[in-house]
Amino acid sequence: MAYAKNTWGATRAGRAGAAIASAGLLVAVMTAAPTGAVAAEAAPAPRIDLKVLVVDDGGEAVAAVTDELRSTGVPFTTVKLGQAGRPVINAAFLSDTVSGRARARFQGVVLPNEAPFGAGSAESAALTAYEKTFGIRQVDAYTWSHPGVGLDYTDQQGYAGPLDGVDAAVTAAGRAGPFKYLDGPLKFEDNSPSVVESYGYAGRPRAGYTSYLDIPVADGASRASLVGEYTADGRSELVVTFAYNKYQKQFRVLARGVVDWLTQGVHLGQSRNYFSVHVDDVFAPDARWNSRLNCTPGDFDCAGGENESENPIRMTAADAQYAAQWQKRSGFLLDLVHNAGAGEEWKAGHGGTDALTGQLVADRAQYRWINHTYTHPFLGCAQDNTVVPWKCATDAAGTTLWMSRAEISKQISDNHKWAVAKGIPVDRSELVTGEHSGLRTLPQQPADNPNLAGALADNGVKWIASDASREPQQRGAGAALTVPRHPMNVYYNVGTAAEMADEYNWLYTSRADGGSGACEDNPLSTCLDEPLDVETGYAAYIVPQEARTALNHVVANDPRPHYVHQSNLAEEKLLYPVLDKTLADYRALFADNTPVVNPRQKDVGVEFTRRAAWDKALAGNKVTAHRIGDTVTVQAPSGVVAPITAPAGTRKQLLLGTGAFGTAYAGALSGWDAPAALQSAVTLKLPAASAPAPAAPAPATKIPATKAPATRVPALRAPVAKVTPAAPPAPVQPLVPQERAGH
């Protein structure tokens, strides 16, 4: 069944005589021309504003879709059901006329389910008329399988129940349509055997319904749908019949396609699947975890008389060769975050030779390099280690003692000069300080070192790394800006799997089970049910969990780099299994048109800066964007670049002719764009047939509809209301041991 295209066929006389019915519906009125008169000129195409309407019932599903819109930069207006004084959704709220042209104020509608206002309500009628008139699509964020959404009931060879661990598949129609960026099966998360994490209603499609995601039912003999498009009565709905929240992989993977379907491939905002990994402490040794003392020798709170330099962990030349080979094999580039002075100290203490440095310098062009200061000192306040945790030392007058601007500046410049002398391609605008020091460290150091900003300016540093587990958002550090990095739970102070599992047990088991109890004290974490086997725990438990965490970041449009340490590339090379699994799982899911994007630190900084400016412009209602036929116009404040997504074949309109727009990603074109010279807005020309017709209805003869028993009374969302997707399993907050300054 066809839907209303984004053009109107009314005559001028018809537009003048158009009326609103008593129920408040939008009506397109056609007025016949007098006999013998020339046919009246067709009405102009309506203006469709590039904004989404979200009707929010407070549920997890709507919150997840809203989060996707927000994180990718898609503007939206929220109407909260049950809120006193909320706007009434009627014809006047949904549309109006601008300069004689009909305007749809929203390009798509997100609803909690197919009938959130109740059957027969005036708001439902207004919304139905609006969608039919302007060809606007609707997402039913979470509903159940029933004929009202184009599906049989689940007792008619369908399924209702938990979906944990179930292998769903994107259908051929899904891969040809909104999920063209996906390849392989989509396994629903099953992170805890004791918790139902997702629940769904898989039904057989009826006529008018095209399935995009399905699962095997009836012992694999047939398949039933979890996501699909239902086209009826001149409207199109994307029907989702499984519960989810914004953290779950199954939603994160599908979210891009949901937005693409809703907006018919044309919207503000863009997203990428980012993954970059910083390897800190390159050239420097890292102290080793002591399984007997349950601490790291050299730390001020690790008693036992052992010295941190007695058995450190440091890469060898063979480890460096392996790293270069792994990069080629995996097609993934590492960022080496280096401390040249610490390497020089190592060489001086080992006969004046250092094969590791020689190998990495020889292979310097195969990596990206980032300044990590010369010897990795703590760049904040002087530490008073007479108490646990440490505190900032003060002078006799009570004034905090800080590392000086000159000392900080020398650490940065000496390391940069060493790299330049070795021919290492380092960018002076990027910096990672040891332990992210110099920046505030709560609770001990609640403010940045006041000497840090000047030292950064002295050395041209614009992008300084911060710890995303402490400061997830970008902020200023003088004239520089932070680039938050995700810590990975592959610890800096371990070289073997047994050491890693032992330390993990100490952090993540209760006191009753012999652990530190840190997991009991941290409200964002959860203790292991029992300690891991130190021989098998790393490969069997930690690697899958860390790969899952990393992949969830990748598919969430999160550009924050991950950081590990050179020790993780040494000895048993603990990092590689995590990276291999993350990349393998990603590539099994995504098509070749959606590669992992591996940005360097400054590119992440620019991305965050652009997002902040865009979000501010949206919040201030300073962005105007609309579509009229095959033309898209976007106007933002001066200096603000706009993220835009459009179909392949889209061109940018210039004063003379057209030019290229965006870059290809996930089967579309997208990018940050600003007006060309002598233009005040970005204008795009969409390719022909850029608004795809809804998928063809499934033939009724293929899957015959079965009449529901007369006794069934499908109460609105009754089964759905009982299901809430599980929160993401802990540990959520990484309990990552903090490096000790210096080596």
C-alpha positions in Angstrom: 0.0 0.0 0.0 1.5 3.3 -1.1 2.0 6.2 1.3 1.7 10.0 0.8 4.7 11.4 -1.0 6.2 14.7 0.0 4.3 16.5 -2.7 0.8 17.8 -2.8 -1.6 17.7 -5.8 -4.1 20.4 -4.6 -4.9 23.3 -6.9 -4.5 26.9 -5.8 -8.3 27.1 -5.4 -8.1 23.9 -3.4 -5.5 25.3 -1.1 -7.6 28.4 -0.5 -10.6 26.3 0.2 -8.9 23.6 2.4 -10.7 23.1 5.6 -10.0 21.4 8.9 -12.5 18.8 9.8 -14.4 18.9 13.2 -12.0 16.3 14.7 -9.1 18.6 14.0 -7.7 16.5 11.1 -5.6 17.8 8.3 -7.4 17.5 5.0 -6.0 18.1 1.5 -8.9 19.4 -0.6 -9.0 19.2 -4.3 -11.3 21.7 -6.1 -12.2 21.0 -9.7 -11.5 23.7 -12.3 -14.5 25.2 -14.1 -15.5 23.4 -17.4 -13.1 24.6 -20.1 -10.7 26.3 -17.8 -7.0 25.6 -17.9 -5.8 23.1 -15.2 -4.7 25.0 -12.1 -1.1 25.1 -11.2 0.0 22.3 -8.7 0.6 23.3 -5.1 4.2 23.8 -4.1 5.8 20.9 -2.3 5.5 21.2 1.5 8.4 22.2 3.7 9.5 19.4 6.1 11.4 20.7 9.1 14.4 18.5 10.1 13.3 17.8 13.6 11.8 14.7 15.3 8.8 14.6 17.6 9.3 12.3 20.6 6.2 11.3 22.7 7.7 10.0 25.9 6.0 7.7 28.4 9.0 7.5 30.7 10.0 4.0 29.5 13.4 2.6 28.6 12.7 2.2 24.9 11.8 5.8 24.2 14.7 6.9 26.4 17.1 4.7 24.3 15.8 6.2 21.0 16.0 9.7 22.4 19.6 9.1 23.5 20.5 8.0 20.0 19.0 11.2 18.6 20.8 13.4 21.2 24.2 11.7 20.8 24.2 11.9 17.0 23.0 15.5 16.9 19.5 15.1 15.6 17.2 17.8 17.0 14.0 16.7 18.6 11.0 18.0 20.6 9.7 15.9 23.5 6.1 15.7 24.7 5.9 13.9 28.0 2.7 11.9 28.6 1.2 12.5 31.9 2.9 15.8 32.5 0.6 18.6 33.5 0.3 21.3 30.9 2.0 19.4 28.2 1.2 20.5 24.6 -1.8 18.9 23.0 -0.9 17.1 19.8 -3.3 18.6 17.2 -3.2 20.0 13.7 -1.9 23.4 14.9 0.9 21.8 16.9 2.0 19.6 14.1 1.9 21.9 11.0 1.3 25.4 9.8 2.0 27.6 6.8 5.2 29.6 6.1 5.2 32.1 3.3 2.2 30.4 1.7 3.8 27.0 1.8 2.5 24.2 4.0 5.0 23.2 6.7 5.4 19.9 8.6 7.1 20.8 11.9 8.5 17.3 12.4 10.1 14.9 9.9 9.4 11.8 12.0 7.5 10.7 15.1 8.7 8.4 17.9 5.9 6.9 20.0 6.1 4.6 23.0 3.8 2.2 21.1 1.3 2.3 18.3 -1.5 3.9 20.4 -0.2 5.9 23.3 -3.2 8.3 23.4 -5.8 5.6 23.4 -7.9 4.3 20.6 -10.2 6.8 19.0 -8.6 9.8 20.7 -8.4 13.2 19.0 -4.6 13.3 19.4 -4.3 9.9 17.6 -6.6 11.1 14.8 -4.5 14.3 14.4 -1.3 12.4 14.3 -2.7 9.9 11.8 -3.9 12.7 9.5 -0.5 14.5 9.8 1.5 11.4 8.9 -0.7 10.6 5.9 -0.7 14.2 4.6 3.0 14.8 4.7 4.3 11.2 4.4 5.8 11.2 7.9 7.1 8.0 9.4 6.5 6.7 12.9 8.6 4.5 15.2 6.7 2.3 17.7 9.5 2.0 20.2 8.2 -1.1 22.0 5.0 -3.0 21.5 3.8 -6.6 21.3 2.9 -8.8 18.5 -0.7 -8.4 17.4 -2.6 -7.7 14.2 -2.8 -3.9 15.0 0.9 -3.7 14.0 0.8 -6.2 11.2 1.8 -9.3 13.1 0.1 -12.5 14.2 -0.3 -13.2 17.9 2.7 -15.0 19.4 0.6 -18.2 20.0 0.2 -18.5 16.3 3.7 -20.0 15.6 5.5 -17.1 17.2 7.4 -16.6 20.4 7.1 -14.6 23.6 9.8 -14.8 26.3 13.4 -14.0 27.1 15.8 -13.3 24.3 19.1 -13.6 26.2 21.7 -15.2 23.9 19.3 -15.6 21.0 20.8 -15.2 17.5 18.7 -12.7 15.5 19.3 -12.0 11.8 18.8 -9.0 9.7 16.6 -10.0 6.8 17.4 -9.4 3.1 14.9 -6.5 3.2 16.6 -5.1 6.2 20.0 -5.2 4.6 18.6 -3.6 1.4 16.8 -1.0 3.5 17.6 0.8 6.8 20.1 -1.8 8.1 22.3 -1.8 5.0 25.3 -1.4 7.2 24.9 -4.8 8.9 26.1 -8.2 7.7 26.0 -11.0 10.2 23.8 -12.3 13.0 23.0 -10.1 15.9 23.3 -12.0 19.2 21.2 -10.6 22.0 23.3 -10.0 25.2 23.4 -12.6 27.8 25.7 -11.2 30.5 24.2 -12.8 33.6 22.7 -16.2 33.9 20.5 -15.1 36.8 18.9 -12.0 35.1 16.5 -11.8 32.2 18.2 -9.0 30.2 15.8 -8.7 27.3 12.3 -9.9 26.5 10.4 -10.0 23.2 7.4 -10.9 21.2 8.2 -12.4 17.9 5.3 -12.7 15.5 4.7 -13.9 12.0 4.2 -11.1 9.5 0.8 -10.4 8.0 0.1 -8.6 4.7 1.5 -5.1 4.8 4.4 -6.0 7.1 8.0 -6.4 6.0 10.3 -7.9 8.5 13.8 -6.4 9.0 15.0 -8.5 12.0 13.8 -11.9 12.9 14.6 -15.0 15.0 14.0 -18.8 14.5 10.9 -20.2 16.1 9.1 -23.5 16.2 12.4 -25.3 16.8 14.0 -23.4 13.9 11.3 -24.5 11.4 10.2 -20.9 10.7 11.1 -17.4 11.6 9.2 -14.6 13.3 9.8 -10.9 13.4 11.2 -8.6 16.1 11.6 -5.4 14.0 9.8 -4.5 10.8 7.9 -2.0 8.8 4.1 -2.0 8.8 2.4 -0.1 6.0 -1.3 0.5 6.2 -3.8 3.3 5.7 -1.3 5.4 3.9 1.2 5.4 6.8 4.4 3.5 7.7 5.4 2.4 11.2 8.6 0.8 12.3 7.5 -1.8 14.8 9.8 -3.0 17.5 8.6 -5.9 19.7 11.5 -6.5 22.1 12.5 -4.6 25.3 15.8 -2.8 25.4 17.7 0.1 27.0 20.3 2.5 25.6 23.2 0.4 26.9 22.4 -2.9 25.3 24.3 -3.9 22.2 21.3 -5.1 20.3 19.8 -1.7 20.4 23.1 0.2 19.9 23.7 -1.8 16.7 20.2 -1.2 15.4 19.9 2.5 16.5 21.5 4.0 13.4 19.0 2.1 11.2 16.1 3.2 13.3 17.0 6.9 12.8 17.7 6.4 9.1 14.4 4.7 8.6 12.5 7.4 10.6 14.0 10.3 8.7 14.0 8.6 5.3 17.8 8.9 5.2 17.9 12.7 5.5 18.6 14.3 8.8 20.8 16.5 10.9 23.5 14.7 12.9 25.9 12.0 12.0 27.6 9.1 13.7 30.6 6.9 13.3 31.9 3.7 14.9 35.1 4.9 16.6 37.9 2.8 18.1 41.4 3.9 18.9 43.9 2.5 21.5 46.6 4.5 23.2 49.5 2.4 24.5 51.0 4.5 27.4 54.5 4.3 28.9 56.3 3.2 25.7 60.1 3.0 26.4 59.4 3.0 30.2 59.2 0.0 32.4 56.0 -0.7 34.5 56.1 -2.0 38.1 54.7 -5.5 38.6 51.8 -6.6 40.8 52.8 -8.8 43.8 50.3 -11.6 44.3 51.5 -12.3 47.9 51.2 -8.7 49.1 48.2 -7.8 46.9 49.7 -4.5 45.9 52.4 -3.1 43.6 55.9 -2.6 45.1 56.9 1.0 44.8 53.5 2.3 45.7 53.6 4.2 49.0 50.9 2.0 50.5 52.6 -1.3 49.5 54.6 -2.5 52.5 57.0 -5.4 52.2 60.4 -4.1 51.4 60.4 -4.9 47.7 61.6 -2.4 45.2 59.6 -1.6 42.1 62.7 -1.8 39.9 63.5 -5.3 40.9 61.2 -7.1 38.4 59.6 -4.6 36.1 57.6 -5.3 33.0 59.0 -3.9 29.7 58.6 -4.7 26.1 61.5 -6.3 24.2 62.6 -5.8 20.6 60.8 -9.1 19.8 57.6 -7.6 21.4 58.0 -4.5 19.2 58.3 -6.7 16.1 55.2 -8.6 17.1 53.3 -5.3 17.5 54.2 -4.2 14.0 53.2 -7.6 12.6 49.9 -7.6 14.5 49.0 -4.1 13.1 49.5 -5.3 9.6 47.5 -8.5 10.2 44.6 -6.8 12.0 44.5 -3.7 9.9 44.4 -1.6 13.0 46.8 1.2 14.0 48.0 1.7 17.6 49.0 5.1 19.2 52.3 4.8 21.0 52.4 7.2 24.0 56.0 7.5 24.8 58.4 8.5 27.6 61.8 8.9 26.0 63.6 10.0 29.2 62.5 6.8 31.0 63.9 4.8 28.1 67.2 6.7 28.3 67.3 5.9 32.0 66.7 2.2 31.3 69.5 2.2 28.7 71.9 3.8 31.1 71.2 1.1 33.7 71.6 -1.7 31.2 75.0 -1.3 29.6 74.1 1.7 27.4 72.1 -0.4 24.9 68.4 -0.7 24.3 67.2 -3.0 21.5 63.5 -2.0 22.2 64.1 1.6 21.4 66.2 0.7 18.4 63.4 -1.5 17.0 60.5 1.0 17.6 62.5 3.9 16.2 63.3 1.7 13.1 59.5 1.0 12.8 58.5 4.6 13.7 56.5 5.2 10.5 54.2 2.3 11.3 52.6 3.9 14.4 51.1 7.1 15.5 53.1 8.7 18.4 51.9 11.0 21.3 54.0 12.9 23.8 53.8 11.4 27.3 56.4 13.7 29.0 60.1 12.8 29.2 60.2 10.8 32.4 56.5 10.4 33.5 56.6 12.5 36.7 53.4 13.6 38.6 52.7 17.1 37.3 50.3 18.2 40.0 50.8 19.1 43.6 53.7 17.6 45.7 52.3 14.5 47.3 52.2 13.9 51.0 52.3 10.1 51.3 52.2 10.0 55.1 48.4 9.4 54.8 46.2 7.1 52.7 45.0 8.3 50.3 47.8 10.8 49.8 47.1 14.5 50.0 48.6 17.7 48.5 51.7 18.9 50.5 51.7 22.4 51.8 54.4 24.9 53.0 54.5 26.4 56.5 51.9 28.9 55.5 49.5 26.2 54.3 50.0 27.0 50.6 49.8 24.0 48.3 53.2 23.1 46.7 52.9 22.7 42.9 55.2 21.5 40.2 56.4 24.7 38.5 55.6 25.9 35.0 59.2 25.5 34.0 59.5 21.9 35.2 56.3 20.9 33.4 57.3 22.7 30.2 60.7 21.0 30.2 59.1 17.6 30.6 56.9 18.3 27.5 59.6 19.9 25.4 62.4 17.5 26.1 60.2 14.6 25.1 59.1 16.3 21.9 62.7 17.3 20.9 63.9 13.7 21.4 61.2 12.4 19.1 61.9 15.0 16.4 65.6 14.1 16.6 64.8 10.5 16.0 62.5 11.2 13.0 59.4 10.1 14.9 56.3 11.8 13.5 54.9 13.4 16.7 52.3 16.2 16.8 53.2 18.9 19.3 49.5 19.8 19.8 48.8 16.4 21.5 49.9 15.5 25.1 49.2 12.7 27.6 50.6 13.4 31.0 51.6 10.6 33.4 48.5 9.5 35.3 46.7 12.4 33.6 48.5 14.5 36.2 48.5 18.3 36.3 44.7 18.0 35.8 42.6 17.8 38.9 42.6 14.5 40.7 39.6 14.1 43.1 39.5 14.0 46.0 43.2 14.7 46.7 43.7 17.5 44.2 40.4 19.2 43.4 41.8 21.8 41.0 44.3 21.8 38.0 47.8 22.7 38.8 47.7 26.5 38.2 51.0 26.2 36.4 49.8 23.6 33.9 48.0 26.0 31.5 51.0 28.2 30.9 53.3 25.2 30.3 50.8 23.8 27.7 50.7 27.2 25.9 54.6 27.3 26.0 54.6 24.1 24.0 51.7 24.6 21.6 49.6 21.8 23.3 46.0 22.1 22.3 44.7 18.6 23.3 45.5 17.1 26.6 44.2 13.6 27.6 42.0 13.1 30.6 40.5 10.0 32.3 37.0 9.4 31.1 36.2 7.3 34.2 36.7 10.5 36.2 35.9 13.3 33.7 33.9 11.9 30.8 33.3 15.3 29.1 35.7 17.6 27.4 36.7 20.8 29.3 39.2 23.5 29.1 42.7 23.4 30.6 43.8 26.9 30.0 43.6 27.4 26.2 43.9 23.7 25.7 41.0 21.2 25.7 40.8 17.8 27.3 40.3 14.6 25.3 38.7 12.0 27.7 40.1 8.5 27.4 38.4 5.2 28.5 40.6 3.0 30.7 40.6 -0.6 29.8 40.6 -3.2 32.5 43.9 -4.7 31.3 46.1 -3.5 34.1 49.4 -1.6 33.7 51.2 -3.7 36.4 50.7 -7.2 35.0 52.6 -9.2 32.4 50.9 -12.6 32.6 47.3 -13.8 32.6 47.7 -15.3 36.1 48.9 -11.9 37.5 45.9 -10.2 35.8 43.4 -12.7 37.1 44.9 -12.5 40.6 44.7 -8.7 40.7 41.2 -8.8 39.2 40.1 -11.1 41.9 41.5 -8.8 44.6 39.6 -5.9 43.2 36.3 -7.6 42.2 35.7 -10.1 45.0 34.2 -9.5 48.4 36.1 -9.5 51.7 34.3 -12.7 52.5 35.8 -14.3 49.4 39.3 -13.0 50.2 39.1 -9.8 48.1 39.7 -6.2 48.9 36.0 -5.5 49.0 36.5 -2.5 46.7 33.6 -3.8 44.6 31.4 -3.7 47.8 32.4 -0.1 48.5 31.9 1.2 45.0 28.1 1.7 44.3 28.8 1.5 40.5 30.3 -2.0 40.7 29.4 -5.5 41.6 31.5 -8.3 43.1 32.1 -11.5 41.3 30.0 -14.5 42.4 33.3 -16.3 43.1 37.0 -15.7 42.4 38.2 -16.5 38.9 40.6 -19.4 38.3 43.9 -17.6 38.0 45.0 -20.0 35.2 41.9 -19.6 33.0 40.1 -16.6 34.3 41.7 -14.1 32.0 40.9 -15.8 28.8 37.5 -17.2 29.9 36.1 -14.2 31.7 38.1 -11.0 31.5 38.8 -11.0 27.7 35.1 -11.5 26.7 34.0 -8.8 29.2 36.6 -6.2 28.2 35.9 -6.9 24.5 32.2 -6.5 25.1 32.7 -3.2 26.9 35.0 -1.9 24.2 32.5 -2.9 21.4 29.7 -1.2 23.3 31.7 2.0 23.2 32.5 1.5 19.5 28.8 1.2 18.5 27.7 4.1 20.6 29.2 6.9 18.4 31.8 7.4 21.2 35.1 8.8 19.9 36.9 8.6 23.2 40.2 6.7 22.8 40.9 3.6 25.0 44.2 3.5 26.9 46.4 0.6 28.0 50.1 0.4 28.8 53.3 -1.0 27.1 53.3 -3.8 29.7 50.2 -5.2 28.0 52.2 -5.7 24.8 55.0 -7.5 26.7 55.5 -11.0 28.1 52.2 -12.8 27.5 50.9 -9.9 25.4 47.6 -9.6 27.2 46.1 -6.8 25.1 45.9 -8.6 21.8 43.2 -11.1 22.7 40.9 -8.2 23.8 41.6 -6.3 20.6 41.3 -9.4 18.4 37.9 -10.2 19.8 36.7 -6.7 19.7 37.6 -6.3 16.0 36.4 -9.8 15.1 33.0 -9.3 16.7 32.7 -5.9 15.1 33.6 -7.2 11.6 31.2 -10.1 11.9 28.4 -7.7 12.6 29.1 -4.8 10.2 29.3 -4.6 6.4 32.4 -3.4 4.6 30.7 0.0 4.1 30.9 0.6 7.8 34.6 0.3 8.8 35.9 1.1 12.3 37.1 4.7 12.4 40.5 5.1 14.1 41.0 8.8 14.9 44.1 10.3 16.4 43.8 12.3 19.6 43.5 15.8 18.1 40.7 14.6 15.8 38.8 13.3 18.8 39.3 16.7 20.4 37.9 18.5 17.3 34.9 16.1 17.2 34.0 17.0 20.8 34.5 20.7 20.2 32.1 20.6 17.2 29.6 18.6 19.1 29.6 21.0 21.9 29.0 24.0 19.6 26.3 22.1 17.7 24.5 21.1 20.9 24.6 24.7 22.2 23.2 26.0 18.9 20.4 23.4 19.0 19.6 24.2 22.7 19.4 27.9 21.8 17.1 27.3 18.8 19.7 28.8 16.6 19.5 26.1 13.9 17.0 26.2 11.0 16.9 23.2 8.7 14.2 21.9 6.3 13.6 20.0 3.2 11.5 21.0 0.2 11.3 18.3 -2.4 14.9 17.3 -3.3 16.5 20.4 -1.6 17.8 20.5 1.9 18.7 23.8 3.5 20.6 24.1 6.8 21.4 27.4 8.5 23.4 27.6 11.8 25.1 30.4 13.6 28.3 31.7 12.1 31.3 29.5 13.0 29.1 26.5 13.8 29.6 23.6 11.5 26.5 21.3 11.0 26.5 17.5 11.1 24.3 16.3 8.2 23.4 12.8 6.9 21.9 12.3 3.4 21.6 9.5 0.8 24.4 8.5 -1.5 24.4 10.8 -4.6 23.7 14.0 -2.6 25.6 17.0 -3.9 26.3 20.4 -2.2 24.8 23.4 -4.0 27.4 26.1 -4.8 27.0 29.5 -6.3 28.0 28.0 -9.6 27.1 24.3 -9.9 27.4 21.7 -7.3 30.3 20.1 -5.3 30.9 17.0 -3.2 29.2 16.5 0.1 30.3 14.5 3.1 32.1 11.1 3.1 30.6 7.7 2.5 29.8 5.7 5.6 27.2 3.0 6.5 25.6 3.3 3.0 25.0 7.0 3.2 26.9 10.3 3.0 27.5 12.3 6.1 29.9 14.9 7.5 30.4 18.3 9.3 29.6 21.0 6.8 29.5 24.8 6.6 28.3 27.2 4.0 30.5 27.7 1.0 32.0 31.1 0.2 29.4 33.9 -0.2 26.6 31.6 1.1 24.8 31.9 4.4 23.4 28.3 4.5 24.3 24.8 3.5 22.2 23.7 0.6 22.1 20.1 -0.6 20.6 18.6 -3.7 19.3 15.1 -3.0 19.4 12.4 -5.7 16.3 11.4 -7.5 13.9 9.2 -5.5 15.7 10.0 -2.3 12.6 9.5 -0.3 12.2 5.7 -0.7 8.8 4.2 -0.8 7.9 1.8 2.0 8.9 -1.8 1.6 6.6 -3.9 -0.4 4.0 -5.6 1.8 4.6 -9.3 2.5 2.3 -11.4 0.3 -0.6 -12.7 2.3 -0.4 -16.0 0.5 3.1 -16.6 1.8 2.3 -16.5 5.5 -1.5 -16.8 5.8 -3.1 -14.7 8.4 -4.9 -16.6 11.1 -8.0 -15.3 12.7 -7.6 -14.7 16.4 -9.8 -16.7 18.7 -12.9 -14.8 19.7 -12.0 -15.1 23.3 -8.8 -13.1 22.9 -9.0 -9.5 24.0 -5.7 -7.8 23.2 -5.5 -5.2 25.9 -3.3 -2.3 24.9 0.3 -3.1 25.8 -0.8 -5.2 28.7 2.0 -7.8 28.3 4.6 -5.1 27.5 4.1 -3.1 30.6 5.4 -5.9 32.7 8.7 -6.1 31.0 11.7 -3.9 31.7 15.0 -4.6 30.1 17.8 -5.4 32.6 20.3 -2.7 33.4 23.8 -3.3 32.1 25.6 -5.8 34.3 28.3 -4.7 36.6 31.2 -4.1 36.8 30.3 -0.9 35.1 32.9 1.4 36.7 36.4 0.1 35.9 38.4 -0.5 39.0 41.6 0.2 37.2 44.8 0.5 39.4 46.3 3.9 39.0 49.8 4.1 37.8 52.5 5.3 40.2 54.2 8.4 38.9 57.8 7.8 37.8 59.5 4.6 36.9 
